[in-house]
Amino acid sequence: MTEDHVARIARELHISPKQVQATVALLDEGATVPFISRYRKEATGSLDEVAVAAVRDRITQLRELEKRREAILRSLEESGKLTDKLNADILAAETLTVLEDLYLPYRPKRRTRATIAKEKGLEPLAQKIFAQDPALDPLAEAAAYIDPEKEVAGTDDALAGARDIIAEWMSEDPVARGRVRELFASKGIFRSKVITGKEEEGIKYKDYFAWEEPVASAPSHRILAMRRGENEGFLFMRIVAPEADGLAMVESQFLKSTGLATEQVRLAIHDGYKRLLSVSLETEMRLSTRKRADEEAIRVFAGNIRQLLLAPPLGRKNILAIDPGFRTGCKVVCIDQQGKLLHNETIFPLFNEKGATEAGETILKMCATYSIEAVAIGNGTAGRETEAFIRRLGLAKSIAIVMVSENGASVYSASDVAREEFPDHDVTVRGAISIGRRLMDPLAELVKIDPKSIGVGQYQHDVDQPALKRSLDDVVESCVNSVGVEVNTASKQLLMYVSGLGPQLAAGIVELRNAKGPFGSREELRKVPKLGPKTFEQAAGFLRIHAATNPLDASAVHPESYPVVDAMARDLNCSVRDLMKDEGLRRKIDLSRYVTEAVGLPTLQDIMKELAKPGRDPREKFEAFSFAEGVSKIEDLSPGMTLPGIVTNIAAFGVFVDIGVHQDGLVHISELADRFVKDPNEVVKVHQHVTVTVREVDVKRKRIALTMKKGPAPKEEKTDLQSLRQSFTKQRN
C-alpha cells in the first residue's frame, strides 16, 4: 500500500487517510468487513460496513492497476520501446483505460493491414505523408516504393499502404481515443432492431424491434434487455456516435496544413475512424455500459436479498407447513421449535368433498398432537385455495395462518444440503419443511439456497457472475453477522457465513457439537479443530450461546471486552447478570473511567447497548398478513379495487406486489407515491405489507398494473406506456 493509494481513497470516499490506512491494515491481516466495522471502531474511526467494503474494493482495484502497470513497463522495457516520456506517462496514468490506451500502439497484435504495409517497407512513406509538408507530392514520393516483389505494384498500392499505417496510428493515439470515447459516452445512441424473420419468435422483445435511446441515460434494465435479446438471436444492437462530430475531432487533432499530403492524411483518418477507431470504441462502450448495467442490477438484487434475509421472523414455534397442490394433493409437515421434522403426510382437500372432510380431520388432529402454533402455506399453485380451506376449519385464534413465499423452495429440496439434512425423504417433504422453516426464521433457511434462485433479482442470470457472487456473499455475511448465530442450533450453511469461519470450520463446529453435545461457552469453541486464535477473534462476537454460564456469551459483547464488563460489575459490587437486568445500575457507570488505549468510547457505548438488550435481533417484529378474501385469481380483479399485498421484488422501474392471485402485479415507479421517486427503495422494501389499487388488468397476458398513490386512480393511462410495457416483461427473471 502506497501513500498515494491512501490519499486517493481518502479523497474519493471523503474519509481521513488515517481511517484508510487502519482499515487496509486490518483487511491485510485477514479481518472481515463485519468484524472491522463492529469491533475495531477505535482504529477506523467508526467506519460502517459500507465504508469498510468500499475501502476494500478500492484498494483491490488500485493494486490490480499497479500490477498491470508493472507488467506493461516490463513488456516495454524488454522490447526496447520504453522511452522516458512513455515511462512518465504510464506512471502518471490513474485509470486502467488510460494505461491501456498508452500501451495499445506497442502491445503485440495480430497481423493487420498496417503491419502488412510495414512489412512492405511503406512506413517511411507514411511518416513523410503524415508530416504534411505542403510541398510534398505524395504520388512522386510513392513512386520510390514500387516493388512488385513486395506486392507494391504501383503508386496507388504504395499510398494505400501508407494510409493504412496512418489510420492505425490515428486509431491508437491516446488523445484521439480519449476524445472519441467521451463522444460515445455523451452523445452515443443505443440502436436495436429485430432480426428479419424473428418477429414472432422474439415477440417478448417487441419494444426493442426499432428502439433508440441515449447511452448516457439508458437504464440498467433496458440495456440488459437489449443484450439478452441480442444474445438469444432476436435483436441486432449497435452503439453509434455522431460520425461527423467524431471525424471533426480527429481531423482537428491530426490535420496540420493544406496540400496533397494533408488530403492523404484526411483519407486515412476517414478510413481509420470508420474501420478501426469507432469500431474499437463501440466495443469498449458495449463493455462499459454492460458493466454499468451489471453494477446497477447487482445493487438492486443485493438490496432485495438483504431485505428478504432480514424479513421479520415468526420465531421458535411449532409449525404445520403445507406445500399446496390440486390433483397431487398437499404435502403437510409438522416441525418443532428447532425446525426438526416430527411428522409428514399428504392430504387432498381440493380434490373432492370427501377429500376435504378427511383433510380437515387430519389437520385438526395434527394441530392438537403437535401443539401447533402457526400454519405456513406455500404461495404457489393452489396456495390461496389451500389457505381458504385452512381458514374454514376454525382453528384456534392463537394459531397464525400465514402465506409464505415458495421462491427457491424447489431448489433447496433438490439440493445436496436438503439431501444431507433429510436423506430419507423426497423433494416434496423437503420443500414443505423449507416453507415452514422460512416462516420461523427466513435468514437461517434462505442461506441454504443460492441467492440467484430466490426470485428477487433483475436479470441476475445475465450479469457478471463473479461480481454478483462477491456482492451477494457480502450481503449474506453482513445479514448473518448483524443478527448473530446461535452456535448450538445453527446449520452448517448458516455458520459458514459467520465472520472468519467458512465451510470447513462450520462443518467442524457441527461435527464437534454432534459428538460432544452443546457448547457450554464461547471459550469451548477453541476446541474445534483448526479454529485458531485469529479465527476465534473474528468469529466469537457473532456467535451466541444462550444457555452459557456467562450471560455475555449470549450477547454481541466480544470476549476481549469481558474484562471491562467484569470491572464495571466489580466497581458496582454486583454481578454481570445484575448489571444486565438493572437499568439503575447501568446508569451509575461512568464510561470515561474505562477508556484505555485499546478500548475507546465507541466500544464502551456498544457494550452498554448490549447490556441493555443482550443479543438483540435487529429485525423488525413479525406481523401476520392476510390477502383479501374472495380474490384468489386474476379474473377476480377489476380496476379500482383496493387490496392488501406483499412486496416480492424491487426493480429499477418499479415494484412487484403479490396480491394473492398467483400473478404479481406491477407498481410502476411513477405510481409508487404522489411525489417523484427516483429509487423504489425510497418507498418500499421487499416483504413489506402494502395497500395497492388495481389500475389495469390484462387477463390474457396475465398483466396487472397497480398503484400506491393516495389519490384516485386516473381514468386514462398517464404512465409512460413504453416504460410500462417494457416493465411487464421483467417478471421473475
N, C-alpha and C positions, 0 to 999 in steps of 0.2 A: 504494500500500500504506500503510495507516494503522497507527499504533502499536496501536490496538485489535485490528486483524486479527492482527498479530504475536503479541500477548499471548494472544489467544483460541486461535490454532493451537498455540502453545507449550503452553498449558494442556491442550488436548484431546489432543495427541499425546505429552505428557509429555517434551518436549524444551525446550531453552532458547530464549528469544527471539532470542539471537544466531544460533543454528543456523537458525531460521526465516528471519530477515532475510537471512542469507547465501545460503540456498537459493533464496529467492524472487528475489533479485537475479540470481543465476546463470541461473535459468529465464527471467527477463525479458530477459536478454542473448541468449537463444536456445540455451542449453546444454541438452543432453538429459539424461534421467534416468541412463542408464548412464555418461555422461561425468562427471556431477557425483559420483555415488557412487564411481566408480573413481579419478578423477584430481583431485578437489577435496576431499579428506578434511580437509585443514587448515582450509578455510573452513567446512565444515559440521559439523565435529566428528565425522567418520567416520560420517555417516548412511548407511544402506544403501539399496538401491533402493526397498524397500517404504516406508521413511520419506520419502524424497525424493518419491516418487509421491504419497504421502498429503499432503504439504505442497502439491504442485502442484494436486491435486484440490480441496483445501480452500480455497486462495486463489482458485481459479477460482469456486467456489461463492459465496464471500463477495463477490467482485467482481460477480458476477451479481446477488446480493442488493442491493448498493449501486446498481446500475443500475436495478433495479426500484423501489427506494426513491425514487430521484431522479425517475423517471417518474411515480410516484404523487403525490409532492409537487408536481410541476409541474402535473399534471392538476387537483389540488385547488385550487391557487393560481389557476389560470386560470378555474376555475368559481366562485371566490369562496367555497368551502366549507371552506377551511383555517383552523382555529382554533388558538390557542396550545396547547390541550390535545391536540388531534389531532396537531399537528406534533410535540409532545413524545413522544406515544405511538408515532408512526411512526418517529421517530429512535431510540427505545428498542427497537423490535422486533428480535429476534435471529434469527427464522426467517421464511422466506417464507410459511409458513402463517399466522403471527400478522399479518404485514404485509398479506396478502390479506384476512384477517378484518376488519382495521381499515378497509380500503378498500371492502369489499363494499357497505355502505349507500350509498356515494357514486358507485360506478362506473356508467357508462352501462349500462342494461339494456333488455331487450325489454319490451314493454307487458305488465304483469302485472295481476292483479285489484286489487292495491293501487294501482298507478299510475292505473288506470281510476277507482278510488274517489276518488283525489286530484283527478283531473280534474273529478269531480262536486262538488268542494268539500267533501268529507267529512273532510279531515284535522283541522280544528279540533274536530270532534265526537270523533274518535279520541283526540285529545290530552286532552280533558276526561274521557273514559271511562277512559283509561289512568292518569290521576291518581288514580282510585279514591276520590274523595270519598264517604264513606258517605252523605252527604245527597243526592247526585246521583241524579236519576231519569232513567235513560237514555231511556226512552220519551218523556218530556216534552221532554227536550233534543233528541231526534231529530226531533221534530215540526217544529222550526225549519228543518230541512234538506230538507224535502219540496219537490221541484221537478220536476214532470213533464217539463219541457223538458230537464232533465239526466238523465232516466230514473230519478229517485228518486221512485217512485210513492207510497211510504208510509214509516212509521217502520221497518217491517221491512227495507226496502231500505236505509234510512239506516244502521241498526245493522249490517246485514250488510257494508256497505261499510267502516264504521269498524273492524269486526273484521278485515276483510281487511288493512287498513293495520296494525293492531296485530300481526297474525300475521306480517307481513313484518318489522316492527321486531324482533319477538322472534327470528325465524329468522336475522336478520342481526346480532344482538348478539354481539360478540366473546366475552364471558364465557360466554354460553349455548352458543355453538358449541364453545368450548373444553371445557366440562364434558361435553357430549353426545359430543363427539369422543373423549374419554377413556373414556366408557361403551362406545362402539362398539369401541374398541381393547382394553379389558379384559374386557368381557362379550359382545362381539359373536359371532355364530354364522354360519358358512357353512351354507347350506342349498341342496342341489341335488336336483333330481328330473328324471326322464325326461320328455321332451315326448311326450304321448299319440300313439301311432301310430309312434313312432320306436324302440320297444323292440328290434326285431330288427335294424334297420339300424345302430343305435348300440350293439350288444352289447358292444363293447370297453370301453364306459364303464359296464358293469353295476354295478360297485362304487359308482357315484355316482348310481344311479337313485333312491335315497332315502337321502341322506347328510347328516349333520350333523357339524360339527367347530368347535371354538372358533377364532376368528380369531387369538387370541394365540399359539396353539401349532401351527397348521396348517403343515406343512412345505411347502417350495417346490414339490416335485414334485406334491403333491396340489392345490395352488392352481392350478398351471399345467395340470394335467389337467382340472380342472373348467372352467377358462377355455377350453381347447381344445374340450371337449365342447359348451360353450355356443356358441362361435364356429362350430362345424360344424353347429349346429342340432339337437343331440341332447339337450341338457340345458337346464334353466331354473335359474339360480342367483341366490340372494339373499344379502345380508349383513344380518342383523337384530340389533337390540339389545333388551333388555327394555324394552318400551314404558312400563310402569308406572314403572320407575326413571327413564326419560328425562323423562316428564311431571312426576314429582315434583321432579326437579332444576330444571326450568324454572319450575314453579309456585312453588317456594321462592324463586326469584330475583325473580319479577315480581309475585306476588300480595301486596299491601301491607295489605289490610284485609278487612273483610266488607261485604256490601251488594250492591245491584243492579249497580253499575258493576263491582265485582270479579267478579261472575258473568259479565258480558260479556267481561271480560279472560280469564277461565278458558276460556270457549268459544273465544276467539280462539287461546289457547295450544294447546288440543287440536287445533284445525284446523291451525294453523301447524306444529305438531310433526309431524303425520301427513302433511300435504300438502307441506310445504316443508323443514323442518329435517332430519327423519330421511331424507328422500329425498336431500337435498343431501349429508349426511354418509355415506350409504350409497355414493353415487357417489365421494365423496372416499376412503372406505375401500377401495373396489374399486381405485382408482388406487394408494393407498399399499401395499396388500397385493400388488398386481401388481408394484410397484417392489421390494418386499421379496423376492418370489419370483424376480423377474428377477435381482436382485443375487446371490442365493444360487446360482441356476442358472449365472450367468455366472462366479461364483467357482469353482464345481465344474468347469465347462467349461475355464476358463483354466488351472486346476491340472492337468487331464488333458492339455491341449495342451502345457503346459510339460514334463511328464514324457515325453510322446511325442517331442517335439522333442529332448529331451536323452537319448533312449534310446541305449544303447551302440552305437557304430558298429563295423562289422567292419574298416573301414579300406580303404586303397587296395589293391584286389585285382582280378585278372582274374576276372570273374564270368560264369557262364552263368545266365541268368534265364528262367524259364518262366511264362507265363500259361496255366494249365491249361484244358482243355476236353474234352468227350467226343466227340460226333459231329463238331464243327467242328475238332477237333484242338487241340494245344498249340502256342502261338506261342513259339518259342525265340529268344533273342538272346544274343550274346556281346559283352560290353563290356570295355574295357581299364581300367587303374587310374585313369584320368582320367574314366571314365564315357562314353567315346567308343564309338559303335556300330561293331563290327567285322564282324558277320555276323548274319543272321536267316533263319529258315525255319520251316516248320510240320511237326510230326510228329504221328502218330496212334497213340500207344502203347496207348490204351484202346479202340480201335475193334475190332480183331480180333488174332489171333495173329500174322499176317503183319505187320500194322502195328506191333505191339510189337517184333518182331525188327528190322525196319528202323529203328525209332525208336532202339532200343538201340545199333545200329551207328553211327547218326548222332551220338548224344550222345557216345559214346566217341571218335569221330573229332574232334568239336569240342573236347572237353576236351584232346586231345593237340595239335591245331593251334593253339589259342589259349592254351595253358598255363593252363587254368582252375584257380583256387584255391578257388572256392566256387560252390555251386549255390543259387540263390534260387528258391523255388517259391511262387507266389501261393496264399493260403489259401482261395480261393473255391471255386466249383463244380469238382469233380474234383481238388481240391488234395491231399487225403490219398491218393487213388488214384495220382496222379502221383508223390507222394513215395515211395510203396511201390515203384512201378516203378523210380524212380531208384536207390533203395537196393538193389534186386535186381541192378543192373548190376555191382556190385563195383568201384566207383570207388576210386581211391587213398584211403587213410585220411586223407591230408593235405587232401583236398577236403571242406570242410564242406558239409553239406546242411541248408539252413535254410528253414523255412516263414516267409513274410513276409506281413504284413497287406496286403490289396489295397485297403483303405478309401481312397477318393479317387483311386485309380489311373485309373479310367474318367473321372473329372472332369478330371484332368490331361491324359489322352490326347486329349480333345476340345477342349482349351483353346487359346487364342491362343499361349500360351507354348510348348506342345508343337508346334504347327504351325510356329512360328518356329524351334524347335530342329531339328525333323525334318520339313521340308516335303515330302520325297519318300517318306514312309512313312505307312501308315494307322494307325488308332487302336489296332489290336491290337499292332503293333510298339511304338508309343509306350508302351502300358500295360505291356508286358513290360520295357521299358527302365526305366520308373519303379520296378518291383518290384526290379530288380537294383540300381539306384542307391540306393534307400532302405535296402537292406541295407548297402551300402558306407558311407553317411552319411545317416541319417534326416533330420537337420536341413537339410542342403543340398538335399535333394529335396522335403521336405514344405513348405518355404516357398513352393514354386511352386503350392501348392494352397490354395484358400480354406479356412481352418481349419474353417469350419462343415461342410465336406464330408468331413472326416477320420473322422467317426463316433465321437467320444469325448465327445459332449455330452449334455446333458439338456434337452430342449425348446429347443435352440438356435435353431430357426426361429420360435419363438413369443415370445421375449424382445425387449426393447428393442434394435433392431438397431444404432443408433448407439453405444449404451453397450457392446454386445457387441464391436463393431468396435474401439472405443477400448481395451477390455481386452485383446483378442487382439493388437492391434498392440503394446501394451506387452509382452505375453508374448513374442511373436516377436522383438521388438527386444532384449529382455533376454537371451533364449537365444542369439541370433546374436552379440551383443557379449560375452557371457560366454565363449563358445567361441573367438571370433576368426575372421577370414576371410582365407584365402589369396588375395591380390589377383590372382595370375596364373592361377588356375584357377576362381575363383568365378563363378557365373552372375550375370546382371544382377539376377535376383529375390533372390538372397542378398545381394548388395552393397547393394541398396536399403534393407535393414534396418540397415545399419551406421550408427552414430551420426553424424548430421549430413548423410548423403548423400541418400537419396530416389531416386525413379525416374530423374530426369533426369541426375543426376551418376553414378549407377550405370551408366546407358547410356553416358555419356561415357567412363567408365573402360574399359568393354568395347570401345568403338569405338577408343580410343587403343591399347589392348593389341593388338587385331587388326591395326591399321595399322602400329604401330611395333615390335611384339614385346613380350615380357615386361618388366615394370617391374624395374629393377635395384636400386631403393632406394625407401624411403618418400618421400624428397625429390622423386623424379620425379613423384609424384602431383600436385605443384603445377602440372605442365604440362597437366593435364586442364582443358579449357575450363570456365570459371565455377566452378572449385573454388578459392575464395579462402582467405585466411589463417584466417578464423574456422572455415570448414568443415574445413580441414586440422587445426586444433587439435582439433575434435570427433571426427574420424574416425581420425586417424593411429594412435593407440594400439591400435585394434581391428583394424587391417589388418596382415597378416603377409606378409613376403616372405622365404621360406626360402632362396632362392638368393642373397640380397643379400650384398654385401661386408661390410657392418657386421652382425655377428651379432645386434645388438639389434633390427634390423628384423624379425626372426622372433619377437620376444618381445612381451610386453604393456608393456614399458617405453616410456613416451611419449617422443617425440623431444625434448620440452622438458627431459627429465631426462637426456639423453645426456651433457651436460657433467659432471653429478655422477658418473656411472659412469666417464667418462674420468678424472676427478680421482682416483677410487678406484684405478683401474688404474695411473695415473701415480705415485701415492704408494707403491704396492707394487712399482713398477718392473716391471710386466708388461703384457700386452695385455688388452683386454676379453675376447677369446676365452679367454685363460688363466684369467681371473677366473671365467668361466662353467664351465670344466672342472674347476677345482681347488677343492675344498671347503676345503682347508687355507688357501689364500689368502683366501678369503671370511671365514674365522674371524678373521683378523687385522684386519678392518675395524672401526673404532670409529665407529659411526653418528653419535655426538654431534658428531664433527668436521665433519660435512657438513650439519648443521642450519642453515638460513638462514630469513629471513622468508618466502621463497617455498616452501621445501622443508622439511617437518617430518618427525618420526619416522614417522607413518603411511605417507607416500610412500616413505621410505627403507626401511622394512620390506617394503613391496610390491616394491620394486626387488630386494631381497635374495632374496625368494621366486622372482622371475622369473629371476634369475641362476642359481639352483639348478636350476630346471626351466623353461627358456625356452619360452614359447608352450604351456605345459601345457594339456592338454584336461581340463576339469572333469568330463567324462562318465565313467561307470564303464567298466570293461573289458568287452568283448564276451564273452558266454558262449553257446556253441551250445546249442540246445534241441531235444528230440525228443518228440513225442507218444507215447503208449503204443501199442505195436504191437497190431494186431488190433482196435483200437477206432477206427472211422472213420465210423460213422453212429450216429444216436441209438438205433436198435434194438439196438446192441451194448451199451448201458448197462443196468446194474441197480443197485438200491440197495445200498450198502455197498462199491462199487468205489472204490479209491483210485487217483487219476490225476494225472499232471503237467498243468499248464495255464499259460496266459499271461493276465495281466490285460489286458483290452481296453478296459474302460470303468469309471469310478468315478462312482457317483451318490450322492445323499444317503441313499438307502435301502439301498444295498449295492453289490456289485461284480460285474461280468460277467467271466466267465472262458472263454477258448477252450480246450476240451479235445480239439479235433480231430475234432468230429463235425458240422461245418457249422452248428452252432447253439450260441451261447454259453449257458452255464449261469449261474445267479444264486446268488451267496453273499449272502444277506440280511444286513444289518448285525448282526443278532443271532447270526449264525453265523460271524462273522469271527474271533472269538477266545474263549477261555474266560473273558475278563473283559468288563466293559461297555465298549462302544465308541461314542463319540458321533459321531465323524467317521471314515469308512472310510480317509481318508488317514493316519490314525494307524497303520494296519496295513500297507497296501499302496500301491503306485503303479502307474501304467499301464506295461505291458510287463514287469512283474515276473514272474519264474518262481515258481509256487506249486504246492503239492500240495493237492488237494481230494478230498473224499469225496462220492460221489453219495448224496443223501438221498431224492430222489423223481424219477421220470421220467414225463412225460405225453407219449407219442409222438404222439397225435392232435393235441394242441395245441402240440406242439414246445416243451415247457417242461421245464427241467432245474433242480432245486433241489440246490444243493451246500452243503457246509460246510467250513470250515477249522479247526474246533475240534479239539483234540488228542484229546479223549476219544471213545468210541464214539458213533456216530450213534444218537439216540434211536429207539425203535421207533415212537413216536407223534409226530405233528407238535406241536412245542412253540412254534413261531414264531407271532407274531401273524398269523393267517391272512388277516385283512383286508388288512394291510400287504403280505403276501407276494403275494396275488392282484393287488393294485394294482401292485406292483413288476414283475411279469412283463409288464405292458403297456407298460413304458418302454423296451423293447429298441430301440436304434438309431433314435432319432427323427430 
